Amino acid sequence: MESMLNKLKSTVTKVTADVTSAVMGNPVTREFDVGRHIASGGNGLAWKIFNGTKKSTKQEVAVFVFDKKQIDKYQKFEKDQIIDSLKRGVQQLTRLRHPRLLTVQHPLEESRDCLAFCTEPVCASLANVLGNWENLPSTGSPDIKDYKLYDVETKYGLLQVSEGLSFLHSSVKMVHGNLTPENIILNKTGAWKIMGFDFCIPSTNPSEQEPKFPCKEWDPNLPSLCLPNPEYLAPEYILSVSCETASDMYSLGAVVYAVFNKGKPIFEVNKQDIYKSFSRQLDQLSRLGSSSLQNIPEEVREHVKLLLNVTPTVRPDADQMTKIPFFDDVGAVTLQYFDSLFQRDNLQKSQFFKGLPKVLPKLPKRVIVQRILPCLTSEFVNPDMVPFVLPNVLLIAEECTKEEYVKLILPELSPVFKQQEPIQASNMILLIFLQKMDLLLTKTPPDEIKNSVLPMVYRALEAPSIQIQELCLNIIPTFANLIDYPSMKNSLIPRIKNACLQTSSLAVRVNSLVCLGKILEYMDKWFVLDDILPFLQQIPSKEPAVLMGILGIYKCTFTHKKLGITKEQLAGKVLPHLIPLSIENNLNFNQFNSFISVIKEMLHRLEMEHKTKLEQLHIMQEQQKSLDITNQMNASEETKIPNAGSQIDKVFNNIGADLLTGGGSDSKENGVQNTQKRASLTLEEKQKLAKEQEQAQKLKSQQPLKPQTHTPVVPIKQTKDLTETLMDNMSSLTSLSVSTPQISASTSFSSVPSMGMGMAFSNTVDNTKRSLTNGLNASMGFPTSAFSLPASANQHLFSGPGTPAAAHMTLGTPSGLPNLHTRRASAGMSQQTPHRPTDMSALDSLFGPQKPKVSMNQLSQQKPNQWLNQFAPAQVSPGTGSSVMGTQLSMAGQPAFGLQGNPFFNPQNFAQPTNMTSSSSASNDLKDLFGLMRTNFLSEANL
């Protein structure tokens, strides 16, 4: 790779050096920039041909340079002869002006190192094209090496040379004297031009007389550049030292032969023995047969044989050659007409351009691009001819590549896009461009489309010609996919809408609707819904064609997969617009059915979509309700009391707290449950709950109660005679019931409601016979609405001696029973007084050990005070009593067991015991009494 780059670099450097050395210092370089070496031409291919541009106008030219180093081997006088011959040829060419002669744009300039002059742009010499690459760069020109002559090019080229010779012979009265492939130049457009007038021979006679052309004898001692090419010279030059116009016709025949034989001349001449070679050539020409001319086309073969005839008078002249049938080819005639186009008037040109599209497909692309296209584009300066030329140019553009189109055609079309005068020509130009719009949008760069092509389309939509508007509206859908979306949305669609609303032509209005319907697929959905559909309601016309166009747009939008119409649009705008249109009187039966069919489809979809939406909403609502119910059930189950046993446990575990808070545990638990069940709480409920939590927190912060340990006393079983004891105790009870109760102040029961029977125990009971228990284990409990007890583990309803027992127990009774609580309890409890221990000695005698029997006589003998003291109310001594939850319970002045007003313990029933026949019967009665109390207690507890 590196070696290839180095080789390329050295080649470029060498070529640049050659150009610099060849042209440096020549006055031509002051006005022209010399470019790449592209070809060679002239006698002996001595002239190097370079690309060049004029500095002032940037016009393209060809620079012919003769490097004097080529003749360094010659002596000075020979050099001078060569330079004089070259100068003479260029000077003669500069003086002659004809389309078939190479045009000189800058005369010959000489410097110390070279000769140089400038001509029209050149492609190559005919010798280069035929394979003679002498004096070309070592790499050669790829354009020349790949250059192949088409038949039409050959025909028309030979015709051009014939016309050139006709001009020289008839008008100039001159013999060229060296017509060879080296002196025939192909310009940039492919035209064949004559140069190399180094050995031309003008006529010596006046123009009105028969021309006479003097001829010089062949001098083999002269340098080769000072002599014509003998291989193309007529025999009379050498053999008879004479020449005439027929001598150039022989040279033309030799050129024709070489063209069809890949550059090989008909005879090879030995320049050292020129006379002998021509003598032999003369014999061969006299016996020239068809076999020698087999490569020449048959239709021109006889004419070539005549041109190569040894007798000059037999040879056809130049005018005759231009009229032979061989040159009547359509392509050659077309090219010939283009060359003479400047001589035609507009009418002739218009007729020619109209028939040109039929000829162009028969011509090779290179010929069209190189020869015909430049001639066509040159006519754009004539506004009247543009409508006739433009179709041919666009036809050629279809065969060109995008690069060729951008380079060769688009620069010429840019001014035509903007042409608006004359109006008639402008309208025709718009029509032609619209018909080829797909071609323009495909090959034109995006920037040029936006700047030149689309403005022309917009101008067509706004044109006053209805025909142009209709054509434009019909053509737009064919190239809508090539228009960028912003241009379509902001420029094209508004103009189509204006054309529909403002026109007075029904055809334009209908075509506008049809055009919109066809290009809907290239638009955005929301643009259609927000811009196109509302526009339909603005159309004032009610003709059936317009109404069907409106219906078509609605239907296309409704059924298109990408677009569609929302149910809100259907219900709010589309259907309210379509339904009134469907009953227009102008509609026929089929048109009405079309309207109704579309309306039904829209209603059906509207129904289905809205039903689906409502069903989904319904399902979501049902699911939400189900979730809410499930959550409520879960919350209810979490706060629900599991079973009755746990309720009883909760009652006994919280019984002390219920007594202290003074509220029924039933109402409290119900309040908590209700609070948990409700999804939201009122402000009052929240405040109440906060207070309960605060109170519970205070209870938790208090020091826990420590149960008092005691040593149970082993009961001593003794037989007791209850006769006298019962009488004494009954008397004591009677005295207690009639005495005035004095209740010590206590806050223990201030908040406890009166709920039935109250019992209090503070004295010891004989464990042998009188100790009773509740018969319930620690885990059991009663409903809080039944009764409340102080909080103490493993409590007994009837405690033995020394056992911290319940100081007070409230049993719930049915609502029908009277309240048996002491009437003054509430008043006595409101006072804060020190607690005193209760003396329950009266009950000690009832439940204590058996005392000796005392007869009534003994009682009567006692002092009154002593007798009364036995039945006096128990006094509370300091330091005694029961402590419940840190609070002293004072029972002074309170009847034992709190039985005042109780039907089971009415003192009147025991004032005068009558049926006490024996101690066993009394004991049995007492047992029955307490058994009844226990039964009632347990039954109420179960309730």
WORA-V321311 format. One line per field, one symbol per residue. phi: phi as a letter, one per 20 degrees, with the letter a starting at -180 (. if undefined). A space follows every 10 residues. Layout:
phi: ???
This chain:
phi: .fffffffff ffffffffff ffdgnfgfff dceedefdab anfmlfeedc facfffdlff bddecdefff dffeffffff ffffffffff fffffecbfe dfeedbffcd cfdbdbbccf gceaeffffe oedfmdgffm effffefcee gfffffffff fffffffffe eelcdfnbfc gfeddeffen fecebmefcf cffeeffedf fcdfceffdf effffecfff fdefgfgefd lbbbffffff fffffffffe cmneffcdde ffcfffffff ffffffdfdf ffdfeegffd fffffffeff efffffefff ffdffgeefg fffffffffd ffeeefffff ffffefgfeg fedfgffffe deggffffef fegfegfeeg gfffffffee ffffffeddg geegffgefc cfffffffff fffffdffff ffdeggffff ecffgfffff feffffffff ffffegffcf feeffgfffe cffgffffff eefdefffff ffffffffdf fedegffffe cffffffefe fcfgffffff fffgffffef ffemcfffff fecfffefff ffdffffeff ffffffffff fffffgffff fgffffffff ffffffffff ffffffffef ffbfffffff fffdffffff fmdfffffff fffffffffb dfffffffff ffffffffff fffffdffeb dfeffdfced deffffffff fffffffeff fceffbdfdf deffcpfdcc cceecfffdd fccfmdefee adfffeaccf fbflfdfcee fmefdffbcd efcfffeffe fffeffffff eecfecfeed fffgffdfff effcefffff effgffffff dfffeeefnd pdddlndfde dfmeggmlef neffcffffd fcfdecfbff ffffffffff ffgfffffff fff
